[in-house]
Amino acid sequence: MTERLPSQVLVSAMLRRVNDAGGFGTVLAKGDPQAGAILVVAREPAGAIRLLERGIQPDGRAGLIDSTPSDEPESYWRRRRSRDPDLWVIELDIADSERFAAETIGFD
């Protein structure tokens, strides 16, 4: 098993990359600096919102899982956060936000 970078480092890298590319990224809720899960609120310029998080794919590899609920996304992440105070919630507002998340946190 390989060592993973701390969550705080991954979040910082993702926000820096998005901001450097002309987008906007912000922390909506801070989680555990070492091992907190990361939930990305991906806002596309057209207004669509998707929730993405690191998870295990059917083939056993790490990747991004689309966790977008059918109801209100903001209420979903707030409920998740109330049950998991270690959860990081990051908002990205940039075209192709899923790519930024995948390249930073999605894969080992």
GROMACS elastic network, one bead per residue, 0.5 to 0.9 nm:
[ bonds ]
;  ai    aj funct       b0    kb
    2   108     6  0.82389   500
    4     7     6  0.85052   500
    4    35     6  0.87836   500
    4   108     6  0.76389   500
    5     8     6  0.83279   500
    5     9     6  0.65746   500
    5    10     6  0.67079   500
    5    34     6  0.79093   500
    5    35     6  0.86479   500
    6     9     6  0.54181   500
    6    10     6  0.65492   500
    6    11     6  0.88521   500
    6    32     6  0.89741   500
    6    33     6  0.63584   500
    6    35     6  0.60069   500
    6    36     6  0.82454   500
    7    10     6  0.50877   500
    7    11     6  0.61138   500
    7    12     6  0.85355   500
    7    31     6  0.82170   500
    7    32     6  0.72937   500
    7    33     6  0.55217   500
    7    34     6  0.53034   500
    7    35     6  0.55948   500
    7    36     6  0.58936   500
    7    37     6  0.72148   500
    7    38     6  0.73123   500
    7    88     6  0.81335   500
    7   105     6  0.87667   500
    8    11     6  0.51937   500
    8    12     6  0.61368   500
    8    13     6  0.86244   500
    8    30     6  0.86466   500
    8    31     6  0.81806   500
    8    32     6  0.76775   500
    8    34     6  0.64928   500
    8    35     6  0.83784   500
    8    36     6  0.82750   500
    8    88     6  0.86872   500
    9    12     6  0.51240   500
    9    13     6  0.61332   500
    9    14     6  0.86070   500
    9    33     6  0.80096   500
    9    34     6  0.85262   500
   10    13     6  0.51615   500
   10    14     6  0.61462   500
   10    15     6  0.86579   500
   10    38     6  0.89789   500
   10   104     6  0.65151   500
   10   105     6  0.63462   500
   11    14     6  0.51691   500
   11    15     6  0.61784   500
   11    16     6  0.85587   500
   11    27     6  0.83160   500
   11    38     6  0.78859   500
   11    88     6  0.82539   500
   11    90     6  0.76723   500
   11   104     6  0.82471   500
   11   105     6  0.81305   500
   12    15     6  0.52820   500
   12    16     6  0.61274   500
   12    17     6  0.86298   500
   13    16     6  0.51726   500
   13    17     6  0.61538   500
   13    18     6  0.86708   500
   13   104     6  0.71032   500
   14    17     6  0.52067   500
   14    18     6  0.62389   500
   14    19     6  0.86066   500
   14    25     6  0.81249   500
   14   100     6  0.67828   500
   14   101     6  0.67428   500
   14   103     6  0.85187   500
   14   104     6  0.57925   500
   14   105     6  0.78809   500
   15    18     6  0.52065   500
   15    19     6  0.60466   500
   15    20     6  0.84198   500
   15    24     6  0.77611   500
   15    25     6  0.51822   500
   15    26     6  0.67711   500
   15    27     6  0.84761   500
   15    90     6  0.84496   500
   15    91     6  0.89492   500
   15    92     6  0.78051   500
   16    19     6  0.51740   500
   16    20     6  0.59208   500
   16    21     6  0.85167   500
   16    25     6  0.79672   500
   17    20     6  0.51104   500
   17    21     6  0.61893   500
   17    22     6  0.88833   500
   17    23     6  0.87160   500
   17    25     6  0.89672   500
   17   100     6  0.75074   500
   17   104     6  0.88301   500
   18    21     6  0.51488   500
   18    22     6  0.66077   500
   18    23     6  0.52303   500
   18    24     6  0.62361   500
   18    25     6  0.61956   500
   18    92     6  0.73204   500
   18    93     6  0.82082   500
   18    94     6  0.71416   500
   18    97     6  0.81355   500
   18   100     6  0.69623   500
   19    22     6  0.52587   500
   19    24     6  0.53446   500
   19    25     6  0.63255   500
   19    94     6  0.89056   500
   20    23     6  0.72484   500
   20    24     6  0.89164   500
   21    24     6  0.87461   500
   21    94     6  0.84047   500
   22    94     6  0.76433   500
   23    92     6  0.74929   500
   23    93     6  0.58014   500
   23    95     6  0.78087   500
   24    91     6  0.81006   500
   24    92     6  0.59216   500
   24    93     6  0.50508   500
   24    94     6  0.64570   500
   25    90     6  0.71566   500
   25    91     6  0.55534   500
   25    93     6  0.61485   500
   25    94     6  0.81997   500
   26    89     6  0.87828   500
   26    90     6  0.58317   500
   26    91     6  0.53583   500
   26    92     6  0.67399   500
   26    93     6  0.88353   500
   27    30     6  0.66025   500
   27    88     6  0.75377   500
   27    89     6  0.61319   500
   27    91     6  0.63453   500
   28    88     6  0.76821   500
   28    89     6  0.52748   500
   28    90     6  0.55496   500
   28    91     6  0.66383   500
   29    81     6  0.80155   500
   29    85     6  0.88585   500
   29    87     6  0.74835   500
   29    88     6  0.54770   500
   29    90     6  0.70877   500
   30    33     6  0.79991   500
   30    36     6  0.88219   500
   30    85     6  0.83862   500
   30    86     6  0.74941   500
   30    87     6  0.69640   500
   30    89     6  0.67604   500
   30    90     6  0.85130   500
   31    34     6  0.86932   500
   31    35     6  0.83949   500
   31    36     6  0.54207   500
   31    37     6  0.75231   500
   31    38     6  0.80557   500
   31    81     6  0.89389   500
   31    84     6  0.86416   500
   31    85     6  0.62727   500
   31    89     6  0.77262   500
   32    35     6  0.58153   500
   32    37     6  0.79912   500
   32    85     6  0.78206   500
   32    87     6  0.68202   500
   32    88     6  0.73874   500
   33    36     6  0.63921   500
   33    86     6  0.82529   500
   33    88     6  0.88406   500
   35    86     6  0.78516   500
   35    87     6  0.89604   500
   36    84     6  0.89456   500
   36    85     6  0.85799   500
   36    87     6  0.51775   500
   36    88     6  0.63433   500
   37    53     6  0.77324   500
   37    54     6  0.74247   500
   37    84     6  0.89094   500
   37    86     6  0.68514   500
   37    88     6  0.60460   500
   37    89     6  0.86420   500
   38    52     6  0.84477   500
   38    53     6  0.59237   500
   38    54     6  0.67974   500
   38    86     6  0.89719   500
   38    87     6  0.59019   500
   38    89     6  0.60353   500
   38    90     6  0.73002   500
   38   105     6  0.82226   500
   39    51     6  0.66862   500
   39    52     6  0.57810   500
   39    54     6  0.75658   500
   39    67     6  0.87624   500
   39    77     6  0.79061   500
   39    87     6  0.71358   500
   39    88     6  0.60344   500
   39    90     6  0.62507   500
   39    91     6  0.85911   500
   40    50     6  0.79668   500
   40    51     6  0.55394   500
   40    52     6  0.50209   500
   40    53     6  0.61084   500
   40    88     6  0.82633   500
   40    89     6  0.59122   500
   40    91     6  0.57763   500
   40    92     6  0.70931   500
   40    98     6  0.86760   500
   40   101     6  0.73668   500
   41    49     6  0.67281   500
   41    50     6  0.59382   500
   41    52     6  0.66639   500
   41    73     6  0.82854   500
   41    74     6  0.86421   500
   41    77     6  0.85690   500
   41    89     6  0.71464   500
   41    90     6  0.59355   500
   41    92     6  0.62014   500
   41    93     6  0.85145   500
   42    48     6  0.80951   500
   42    49     6  0.55574   500
   42    50     6  0.50993   500
   42    51     6  0.60862   500
   42    52     6  0.72551   500
   42    90     6  0.83391   500
   42    91     6  0.60064   500
   42    92     6  0.50643   500
   42    93     6  0.63907   500
   42    94     6  0.79598   500
   42    96     6  0.86683   500
   42    97     6  0.57442   500
   42    98     6  0.67679   500
   42   101     6  0.86776   500
   43    46     6  0.81740   500
   43    47     6  0.62825   500
   43    48     6  0.58789   500
   43    50     6  0.67084   500
   43    51     6  0.89316   500
   43    91     6  0.73183   500
   43    92     6  0.59637   500
   43    94     6  0.67618   500
   43    95     6  0.80120   500
   43    97     6  0.71497   500
   44    47     6  0.54164   500
   44    48     6  0.53919   500
   44    49     6  0.65039   500
   44    50     6  0.83811   500
   44    92     6  0.83461   500
   44    93     6  0.61670   500
   44    94     6  0.59622   500
   44    95     6  0.54622   500
   44    96     6  0.69993   500
   44    97     6  0.68916   500
   45    48     6  0.74093   500
   45    93     6  0.71824   500
   45    94     6  0.65478   500
   45    95     6  0.60281   500
   46    95     6  0.88358   500
   49    68     6  0.79424   500
   49    73     6  0.74867   500
   50    66     6  0.71237   500
   50    67     6  0.74753   500
   50    68     6  0.52970   500
   50    69     6  0.85574   500
   50    73     6  0.77183   500
   50    98     6  0.86823   500
   51    65     6  0.83909   500
   51    66     6  0.59322   500
   51    67     6  0.51585   500
   51    69     6  0.79920   500
   51    73     6  0.73179   500
   51    77     6  0.83615   500
   52    64     6  0.61336   500
   52    65     6  0.55692   500
   52    67     6  0.55671   500
   52    68     6  0.71452   500
   52    98     6  0.76483   500
   52   101     6  0.80563   500
   53    63     6  0.81616   500
   53    64     6  0.53634   500
   53    65     6  0.53409   500
   53    66     6  0.67501   500
   53    67     6  0.69438   500
   53   101     6  0.85557   500
   53   105     6  0.84560   500
   53   106     6  0.77600   500
   54    62     6  0.67532   500
   54    63     6  0.56202   500
   54    65     6  0.60861   500
   54   102     6  0.84864   500
   54   105     6  0.67275   500
   54   106     6  0.55548   500
   54   107     6  0.79647   500
   55    61     6  0.83917   500
   55    62     6  0.55920   500
   55    63     6  0.55886   500
   55    64     6  0.58595   500
   55    65     6  0.57820   500
   55   106     6  0.79391   500
   56    59     6  0.78708   500
   56    60     6  0.57110   500
   56    61     6  0.56170   500
   56    63     6  0.60602   500
   56    64     6  0.79368   500
   56    65     6  0.78776   500
   57    60     6  0.53342   500
   57    61     6  0.54502   500
   57    62     6  0.59147   500
   57    63     6  0.60477   500
   57    64     6  0.79566   500
   57    65     6  0.77163   500
   58    61     6  0.74984   500
   59    62     6  0.88002   500
   61   107     6  0.76634   500
   61   108     6  0.78445   500
   62   106     6  0.65079   500
   62   107     6  0.52220   500
   62   108     6  0.62686   500
   63   102     6  0.71661   500
   63   105     6  0.80592   500
   63   107     6  0.51157   500
   63   108     6  0.80789   500
   64    98     6  0.84910   500
   64   101     6  0.79853   500
   64   102     6  0.63028   500
   64   105     6  0.80244   500
   64   106     6  0.50810   500
   64   107     6  0.77405   500
   65   106     6  0.87341   500
   66    69     6  0.89477   500
   68    71     6  0.84989   500
   68    72     6  0.89831   500
   68    73     6  0.66121   500
   68    76     6  0.84621   500
   69    72     6  0.70455   500
   69    73     6  0.62136   500
   69    76     6  0.70656   500
   70    73     6  0.78528   500
   71    74     6  0.89957   500
   71    75     6  0.81435   500
   71    76     6  0.77104   500
   72    75     6  0.55807   500
   72    76     6  0.64484   500
   73    76     6  0.50003   500
   73    77     6  0.64106   500
   73    78     6  0.86778   500
   74    77     6  0.54196   500
   74    78     6  0.62352   500
   74    79     6  0.86760   500
   75    78     6  0.50907   500
   75    79     6  0.61513   500
   75    80     6  0.86170   500
   76    79     6  0.52205   500
   76    80     6  0.62299   500
   76    81     6  0.86013   500
   77    81     6  0.59818   500
   77    82     6  0.85509   500
   77    89     6  0.75460   500
   78    81     6  0.50157   500
   78    82     6  0.61796   500
   78    83     6  0.87859   500
   79    82     6  0.51283   500
   79    83     6  0.65082   500
   79    84     6  0.86706   500
   80    83     6  0.53054   500
   80    84     6  0.60679   500
   80    85     6  0.84745   500
   80    87     6  0.79293   500
   81    85     6  0.55167   500
   81    86     6  0.77385   500
   81    87     6  0.59935   500
   81    88     6  0.80999   500
   81    89     6  0.80271   500
   82    85     6  0.61625   500
   83    87     6  0.89650   500
   84    87     6  0.56311   500
   85    88     6  0.82752   500
   92    97     6  0.62900   500
   92    98     6  0.89245   500
   92   100     6  0.87930   500
   92   101     6  0.86936   500
   93    97     6  0.69144   500
   94    97     6  0.54411   500
   94   100     6  0.89884   500
   95    98     6  0.85431   500
   96    99     6  0.55690   500
   96   100     6  0.71014   500
   97   100     6  0.52192   500
   97   101     6  0.64098   500
   97   102     6  0.86704   500
   98   101     6  0.51264   500
   98   102     6  0.60281   500
   98   103     6  0.85157   500
   99   102     6  0.50752   500
   99   103     6  0.59955   500
   99   104     6  0.84866   500
  100   103     6  0.53047   500
  100   104     6  0.62124   500
  100   105     6  0.84969   500
  101   104     6  0.52562   500
  101   105     6  0.57240   500
  101   106     6  0.63351   500
  102   105     6  0.55434   500
  102   107     6  0.66974   500
  103   106     6  0.61079   500
  103   107     6  0.71818   500
  104   107     6  0.76128   500
  105   108     6  0.79794   500
